[in-house]
Amino acid sequence: MPEIILPDAKPAFEWVNGRVLQKVSPQRKHALAQTRFAVALDAWSAALDNGMVGTEWRFALQPPGEERRTLVPDIAFLSYERMPSEEQEMTDVPCIAPDAVVEILSPDDRREDVEEKSRVYLAAGTRVIFVVDPDQRTVIARDASGSRIARDSEMLEHSALPGFCMPVRTLFQLRHK
């Protein structure tokens, strides 16, 4: 299968639904949720020394029978079990799907693009995708068995990230409480 190669740029480019999309610079709600989620996920990962967490980390993914394409999740976790730390340190753009992906919705995101990115991540081997909706104050956890919605008053956790747990509301609060 051929590979779709996109130029390096800031903000980064992604290949979604047969077209090039450029990531947008986030607004406050997006930036806040991204920071809070990344900090919590990184603290969990550091405590267990089980992988790397990165924001706007480029991955070259190839679901079975499809073209390799670039996706840039808002946040990604890639375990040392799936890609050892030495290999992660030498690899800027992994050709393996992250274990967990966080996508934070922006006002101009198209539903079909978010669905396609979720499909590609899961088909390429991602175990869970968290779709954060700052306007609705919800997080949808998608995996191979389906979707579950976590609301503002609930805790966010998933079996793909054993021991990781955070209150959904912390993603949306302006102040630490």
C-alpha positions in Angstrom: 0.0 0.0 0.0 1.3 3.5 -0.7 2.0 6.1 1.9 0.5 9.5 2.0 3.3 11.9 2.9 2.4 15.4 4.2 4.7 18.3 4.6 5.9 19.4 8.1 4.0 22.5 9.1 2.7 24.3 12.2 0.0 23.7 12.9 0.4 20.1 11.7 -1.4 18.5 8.7 -3.5 15.3 8.9 -5.0 13.1 6.3 -8.7 12.5 7.0 -11.5 11.3 4.7 -9.3 11.5 1.6 -8.1 15.1 2.2 -5.5 17.2 4.0 -6.7 19.0 7.1 -4.6 21.4 9.1 -4.9 21.4 12.8 -6.2 24.6 14.2 -4.7 26.7 17.0 -6.9 25.9 20.0 -9.1 28.4 21.9 -9.3 28.6 25.7 -11.7 25.7 26.3 -9.7 23.4 24.0 -6.4 24.5 25.4 -7.5 24.1 29.0 -9.0 20.6 28.5 -5.9 19.5 26.5 -3.5 20.7 29.3 -5.5 19.2 32.1 -5.8 15.8 30.4 -2.2 15.7 29.3 -0.9 16.6 32.8 -3.1 14.0 34.5 -2.2 11.3 31.9 1.5 12.1 32.1 1.5 12.0 35.9 -0.2 8.6 35.8 2.4 7.3 33.2 5.4 8.7 35.1 4.3 7.1 38.3 4.1 3.7 36.6 7.0 4.4 34.2 4.9 2.7 31.5 5.1 4.9 28.4 5.2 8.3 26.9 2.6 11.0 26.7 2.7 13.7 24.1 0.6 16.5 22.7 0.3 17.2 19.0 2.4 14.1 18.4 2.5 12.9 14.8 1.8 9.2 14.0 2.0 7.5 10.6 -0.8 4.9 10.8 -1.7 2.1 8.5 -4.9 0.2 9.2 -4.8 -3.3 7.6 -5.3 -3.1 3.8 -5.3 0.8 3.8 -2.8 3.5 3.0 -0.4 4.8 5.6 -1.5 8.3 6.7 -0.6 10.9 9.2 -2.7 11.7 12.2 -1.9 14.1 15.0 -3.9 13.5 18.1 -4.3 16.3 20.6 -2.8 13.9 23.2 -1.4 10.4 22.8 -0.1 7.7 25.1 2.2 5.1 23.7 3.2 2.3 26.1 6.7 0.9 26.5 5.1 -2.5 26.1 4.1 -1.7 22.5 7.2 0.3 21.7 10.1 0.1 24.1 11.4 3.4 25.6 14.7 3.2 23.6 12.8 2.9 20.4 10.5 5.7 21.3 13.4 7.9 22.1 14.8 7.3 18.6 11.5 7.6 16.7 10.0 11.0 16.0 7.0 9.7 14.1 5.9 6.3 15.2 4.4 3.9 12.6 2.4 2.2 15.4 -0.8 3.5 16.8 -0.8 5.0 20.3 -2.5 2.9 23.0 -4.7 5.9 23.9 -5.7 9.0 22.0 -7.4 12.1 23.2 -9.2 14.3 20.6 -10.7 17.6 21.9 -13.5 18.9 19.8 -13.1 22.4 18.3 -16.1 24.5 17.1 -15.2 23.8 13.4 -14.6 20.0 13.7 -16.8 18.0 11.3 -18.5 15.0 12.9 -17.6 12.8 9.9 -13.9 13.7 10.3 -13.9 12.9 14.0 -15.6 9.6 13.3 -13.1 8.7 10.5 -10.1 9.5 12.8 -11.6 7.3 15.5 -12.1 4.5 13.0 -8.5 4.8 11.7 -7.1 4.8 15.2 -9.0 1.8 16.3 -8.3 -0.1 13.1 -4.6 0.6 13.5 -4.5 -0.7 17.1 -5.4 2.1 19.4 -7.2 0.7 22.5 -9.2 3.8 23.5 -10.1 7.2 22.1 -11.4 9.9 24.4 -13.4 12.5 22.5 -13.7 15.5 24.8 -16.5 18.0 24.1 -15.8 21.2 26.0 -19.2 22.7 25.2 -21.2 19.7 26.4 -18.7 19.0 29.2 -18.6 15.3 28.3 -16.0 12.7 27.3 -16.9 9.8 25.0 -14.6 6.8 25.5 -14.5 4.7 22.3 -13.0 1.3 22.0 -13.5 -1.9 19.9 -16.6 -2.8 21.9 -18.4 0.6 21.5 -18.7 3.9 23.2 -19.4 5.2 26.7 -20.1 8.8 27.7 -18.8 10.3 30.9 -20.5 13.4 32.1 -19.2 16.4 34.1 -20.0 14.8 37.4 -18.4 11.4 36.7 -15.0 9.9 36.8 -13.0 9.1 33.7 -11.3 5.8 33.5 -10.8 2.9 31.0 -9.3 -0.6 31.2 -6.7 0.4 28.5 -5.2 2.7 31.2 -5.2 0.6 34.4 -5.2 2.9 37.4 -5.8 6.1 35.5 -8.8 8.0 36.9 -9.8 11.7 36.9 -12.9 13.7 37.5 -14.4 14.8 34.1 -15.2 18.2 35.6 -11.4 19.0 36.0 -11.1 19.2 32.2 -13.5 22.2 32.1 -12.9 24.1 35.3 -11.2 27.4 34.9 -9.6 27.1 38.4 -8.1 24.2 40.2 -10.5 23.2 42.9 
